[in-house]
């Protein structure tokens, strides 16, 4: 676990593809964190819009822009981004999502208190314009407080037995944080972390 002078170093990975309008809002929520040691890694899946120009126009040293160079599948873009993260902890943020104020400070505190290698949260959800009229404008916020420490082997077995949903496990996407130490251990076994069942699915 990498711990810098002012806390653990975080990378907020934002995979994107031709969504520069919502991407700008996602980046701004990340940059508004009241925490020093982090960067925002924008992984652009060969967008044909103004994604690169808009990201570079922000002129913030905490933003790092990378480009796949050619259109790839969603899982390949995520893997591409992951290969540009070598230390600390990371989370993956959707390019039409946001990270709540104070999140990194709270996650840093939880890591220091518990020594865990992965964290998931219940998160919040909001429907952007353009979604189904039945859902547009709805927001969902969890009212739970505190945290629970879970034994990974026990919960993995419960998922495999069909007793609980896989969403009860730690995730990287939208509300999950994982140590790069743990990701490195996984990649020694699987080589790639992201494996898609949909061949060459072009997304994000």
C-alpha positions as CSV (number, residue, x, y, z in Angstrom):
1,X,0.0,0.0,0.0
2,X,1.5,3.3,-1.1
3,X,1.1,6.0,1.5
4,X,2.4,9.5,0.7
5,X,3.0,12.3,3.1
6,X,-0.6,13.5,3.0
7,X,-2.4,10.2,2.5
8,X,-2.7,7.4,0.1
9,X,-2.4,8.2,-3.6
10,X,-5.6,7.7,-5.7
11,X,-6.2,7.4,-9.4
12,X,-9.7,8.2,-10.7
13,X,-9.9,6.4,-14.0
14,X,-12.5,7.8,-16.5
15,X,-12.9,5.7,-19.6
16,X,-14.7,7.6,-22.3
17,X,-15.8,7.6,-25.9
18,X,-17.5,10.6,-27.6
19,X,-19.2,11.9,-24.5
20,X,-17.4,15.1,-24.0
21,X,-20.5,16.9,-22.9
22,X,-21.0,14.7,-19.8
23,X,-17.3,13.9,-19.4
24,X,-16.6,17.5,-18.4
25,X,-19.0,17.3,-15.5
26,X,-17.6,14.0,-14.4
27,X,-14.1,15.4,-14.4
28,X,-15.2,18.5,-12.4
29,X,-16.6,16.3,-9.7
30,X,-13.3,14.6,-9.4
31,X,-11.3,17.8,-9.3
32,X,-13.5,19.2,-6.6
33,X,-12.2,16.6,-4.0
34,X,-10.8,18.2,-0.8
35,X,-7.8,15.9,-0.9
36,X,-4.3,16.4,-2.4
37,X,-2.9,13.1,-3.5
38,X,-4.8,12.0,-6.6
39,X,-4.9,12.3,-10.3
40,X,-7.7,11.9,-12.9
41,X,-6.8,9.5,-15.8
42,X,-9.0,10.1,-18.8
43,X,-8.8,7.1,-21.1
44,X,-10.2,8.1,-24.5
45,X,-11.4,5.3,-26.8
46,X,-10.4,7.1,-30.0
47,X,-13.2,9.7,-29.8
48,X,-14.1,11.6,-32.9
49,X,-15.6,14.6,-31.1
50,X,-13.8,17.3,-29.1
51,X,-12.9,15.1,-26.1
52,X,-9.1,15.7,-26.3
53,X,-9.4,19.4,-26.9
54,X,-11.9,19.9,-24.0
55,X,-9.8,17.9,-21.6
56,X,-6.6,19.7,-22.4
57,X,-8.4,23.0,-22.2
58,X,-9.0,22.4,-18.5
59,X,-5.2,22.9,-18.0
60,X,-5.2,21.0,-14.7
61,X,-1.9,19.2,-13.8
62,X,-4.0,16.5,-12.0
63,X,-5.5,15.4,-15.3
64,X,-3.7,12.9,-17.4
65,X,-5.1,12.2,-20.9
66,X,-4.4,9.0,-22.8
67,X,-5.8,7.7,-26.1
68,X,-6.1,4.1,-27.3
69,X,-5.2,5.3,-30.8
70,X,-7.9,3.2,-32.4
71,X,-11.4,2.1,-31.5
72,X,-11.3,-0.9,-29.2
73,X,-13.9,-2.7,-27.0
74,X,-15.0,-1.3,-23.7
75,X,-13.0,-4.0,-21.8
76,X,-9.9,-3.3,-23.8
77,X,-10.1,0.4,-23.1
78,X,-10.4,-0.3,-19.4
79,X,-7.4,-2.6,-19.5
80,X,-5.5,0.0,-21.5
81,X,-6.2,2.5,-18.7
82,X,-5.3,0.0,-16.0
83,X,-1.9,-0.5,-17.6
84,X,-1.2,3.2,-17.0
85,X,-1.8,2.9,-13.2
86,X,1.1,1.5,-11.2
87,X,0.8,2.5,-7.6
88,X,-1.7,3.5,-4.9
89,X,-5.4,2.9,-5.1
90,X,-7.8,3.4,-8.0
91,X,-11.5,3.7,-8.9
92,X,-13.2,3.7,-12.3
93,X,-15.7,6.6,-12.8
94,X,-18.2,6.5,-15.7
95,X,-18.0,9.5,-18.1
96,X,-21.6,10.4,-17.3
97,X,-21.2,9.9,-13.5
98,X,-19.8,11.8,-10.6
99,X,-17.8,11.3,-7.4
100,X,-19.3,12.9,-4.3
101,X,-17.4,15.7,-2.4
102,X,-15.2,14.4,0.4
103,X,-15.0,10.8,-1.0
104,X,-11.3,10.5,-1.3
105,X,-10.7,11.8,2.2
106,X,-13.2,9.4,3.6
107,X,-11.8,6.4,1.7
108,X,-8.3,7.3,2.9
109,X,-9.6,7.3,6.4
110,X,-11.3,3.9,6.0
111,X,-8.1,2.4,4.6
112,X,-6.0,3.6,7.4
113,X,-8.5,2.5,10.0
114,X,-9.1,-1.0,8.6
115,X,-6.1,-2.0,6.5
116,X,-8.4,-3.5,3.8
117,X,-7.4,-3.8,0.1
118,X,-10.8,-3.2,-1.5
119,X,-13.8,-1.0,-0.7
120,X,-17.3,-0.8,-2.1
121,X,-20.1,1.7,-1.3
122,X,-23.8,1.7,-1.9
123,X,-23.4,5.0,-3.9
124,X,-26.2,7.1,-5.4
125,X,-27.9,7.1,-8.7
126,X,-29.4,9.8,-10.9
127,X,-30.9,9.6,-14.4
128,X,-29.5,12.0,-17.0
129,X,-31.6,13.7,-19.6
130,X,-32.0,11.3,-22.6
131,X,-32.9,8.3,-20.5
132,X,-36.4,6.8,-20.3
133,X,-39.0,9.4,-19.2
134,X,-40.0,7.1,-16.4
135,X,-36.5,7.4,-14.8
136,X,-35.3,10.9,-15.9
137,X,-34.7,13.2,-12.9
138,X,-34.9,10.4,-10.3
139,X,-32.2,10.3,-7.7
140,X,-31.5,7.5,-5.3
141,X,-29.3,7.9,-2.1
142,X,-28.4,5.3,0.4
143,X,-29.2,6.3,4.0
144,X,-26.9,3.7,5.6
145,X,-24.0,4.8,7.8
146,X,-20.9,3.1,9.0
147,X,-19.1,0.2,7.4
148,X,-18.8,-3.5,7.5
149,X,-15.6,-5.5,7.1
150,X,-16.2,-8.7,5.1
151,X,-14.1,-11.8,4.6
152,X,-13.6,-12.1,0.8
153,X,-13.4,-15.9,0.6
154,X,-16.7,-16.2,2.5
155,X,-18.5,-13.7,0.3
156,X,-17.1,-15.1,-2.9
157,X,-18.3,-18.5,-2.0
158,X,-21.8,-17.1,-1.2
159,X,-21.9,-15.5,-4.7
160,X,-20.8,-18.8,-6.3
161,X,-23.5,-20.6,-4.4
162,X,-26.1,-18.2,-5.7
163,X,-27.0,-17.0,-2.2
164,X,-26.1,-13.3,-2.8
165,X,-25.6,-11.1,-5.8
166,X,-22.1,-10.3,-7.2
167,X,-22.9,-6.7,-6.5
168,X,-22.2,-7.4,-2.8
169,X,-18.5,-7.9,-3.7
170,X,-16.0,-5.1,-4.1
171,X,-16.0,-3.4,-7.4
172,X,-13.8,-0.8,-9.3
173,X,-16.7,0.9,-11.0
174,X,-18.7,3.8,-9.5
175,X,-18.2,3.6,-5.8
176,X,-15.5,0.9,-5.5
177,X,-11.8,1.4,-4.7
178,X,-9.1,-1.3,-5.0
179,X,-5.4,-1.3,-4.1
180,X,-3.1,-1.7,-7.0
181,X,-1.3,-4.4,-4.9
182,X,-4.4,-6.5,-5.1
183,X,-4.8,-5.9,-8.9
184,X,-1.2,-6.9,-9.4
185,X,-1.9,-10.2,-7.6
186,X,-4.9,-10.9,-9.8
187,X,-3.1,-10.1,-13.0
188,X,-0.3,-12.6,-12.1
189,X,-3.0,-15.2,-12.4
190,X,-5.2,-13.9,-15.2
191,X,-2.8,-11.7,-17.1
192,X,-5.7,-9.3,-18.0
193,X,-8.0,-8.0,-15.3
194,X,-11.0,-7.3,-17.6
195,X,-12.5,-10.1,-19.7
196,X,-15.5,-9.5,-21.8
197,X,-18.0,-12.1,-23.0
198,X,-19.0,-9.9,-25.9
199,X,-16.4,-9.9,-28.6
200,X,-15.2,-6.5,-29.7
201,X,-18.1,-4.7,-28.1
202,X,-17.5,-1.1,-28.9
203,X,-18.4,1.1,-25.9
204,X,-16.9,3.7,-23.7
